[in-house]
């Protein structure tokens, strides 16, 4: 049963690595994104194929078990990804605000000289 679960998990990691690479080839991901997600999927594949690696890491960090170690690493990874997404969103928001300001300045009518208001 363990071999079947490892095969499914490793197949998933390979599939996601393939999807990540095809997204990069399409131009949907930058090289930094490719590196981040590529490393994540490769590490996942290694952990699935060699679960004893997790035990040695967990033991050296005084974590009680492999599952607790995986959960801690996953939470850390999610925080990193969330922060990166937040940074990109803020940059886009600033670009949109600059664009809106530029368009507003261009469309603002200038006062006509020599004409008095009644």
N, C-alpha and C positions, 0 to 999 in steps of 0.2 A: 504494500500500500504506500509506503514511504517513497519508493521509486516512482510510482505513478504521480504522486503529488510533486515530487522534485521535477519530473519531466514536464508537468503542466506549468509549474512556476518558471522553469528555465525557458520553456517555449514562450511564455508571456514576456519575459525579459528580452528575449531575442526579437519578438514581434514588435515590442515597443522601441527597441533600438532601431529596427528597420523603419518604423513610422517616423521616428525622430530624424533619421538620415534623409528620408524622402521629403520631409517638411523643409529641411535645410536646403536640399537641391532645388526645391520650388522657390526658395527665397523667403519662406515664411518664418524661418529661424535664422538668427545671426550665428556666427561662429562661436560666440560665448555661450549662447543657448545650446548649441550642439554639444559643446564641451561639458556643460553642466548636466544636461540630461543624458548624454552618452556615458559619462562617469557614473551617474546614478543607476542606469540600467545594467552596466557592467558589474558594479558592486553588488547589486541585487542578484544577478546571475551567479556571482561567486559565492555569495552567502547561501543561495539555494543549493548549489552543487556541493559546497563544502561547509556544512553547518558547524563543524568543529572549529572553524575559524572564528565564528561568533563566540563560542565558549571561551576561547583563549583571550579574545578582546575583552569580553565581559569580566573574566577573572582578573585580568590585569588592571581593570578600572574599578574593581570591588563592587561590581553590579551583581545582584543575586542570581540572575539567570539570563539565558539567551533571549527569551521573549521580552524581558524588561529592557535589555540592551537595545533590541530592535525598536521598541516603542520609543525609547529616549532618542535614538538616532533619527527616527521618523519625525518626531516632533521638532527636533532641531532643523531638519531639512525643510519641513513645512514653514517654519519661521523664516528661514533664509529665502525661500521662494516667495513667500508673502511680502517680504521686504523689497525684493527685486521688482515684483509687480507693482507695489506701491510707488516706488521710485519712478518707474516708467509712466505710471498714470499721472503723477505730479508733473513730470516733464511735458506730457501731452496737454495737460490742463494749462500750463503756462504758455505753451505755443498757441493754443486756441485763444487764450485771453489776449495775447499780442496780436493775433490775426483779427480778432473782433475789434480791438482798439484801432488798428490800421484801417480797417474797412469803415469804421464809424467816422474817423477823421476825414477820409476821402469823401464820404457822402454828406458831410455836414455842409449846408449851404453857407457861402460867405455873404456877409452883409453887402448890400448894394451901396455904392458911394454916390453921393449927390442926391439921393432921393430922401425926402423927409417923410416921416410918418405923420399921419394926421390924427 
